[in-house]
Amino acid sequence: MIVPAAMAQDVAQNADDSKGQALHQTSCVRCHDHSVYTRSDRKMKSADQLRIRVAFCGQQVNAQWFDDEVDAVTLWLNRSFYKFNK
């Protein structure tokens, strides 16, 4: 079966989102809930800052994430809350 490119991209995005959300649920909610992402004075101001923070937090909870896992959590957080341009 041939999958149109846009459809394949949606499938890949949903897989990334599911992976990022699952990793977040496993590791990140130990320290904070979703309100940290939606508060008016949030500290993250760019996608780059967000990725650095995700990697740092992963280290702090000894998540031992690979780069693709840091990317998945970062993408999920950005798509779900931050909406930074890439």
Residue pairs with C-beta under 8 A, 6 or more apart in sequence:
3 11
13 79
16 71
16 72
16 75
16 76
17 75
17 76
17 79
17 80
19 69
19 72
19 76
20 72
20 73
20 74
20 75
20 76
20 77
21 76
21 80
23 63
23 65
23 69
23 72
23 73
24 73
24 76
24 77
26 63
27 57
27 58
27 61
27 63
27 65
28 57
28 61
28 73
30 61
31 57
31 60
31 61
34 81
36 42
37 77
37 80
37 81
37 82
38 81
43 49
43 53
44 50
44 53
44 82
46 84
47 74
47 78
47 82
47 84
47 85
47 86
50 74
50 77
50 78
50 82
50 84
51 70
51 71
51 74
54 70
54 73
54 74
54 77
55 65
55 70
58 64
58 65
58 69
58 70
58 73
63 69
65 73
78 84
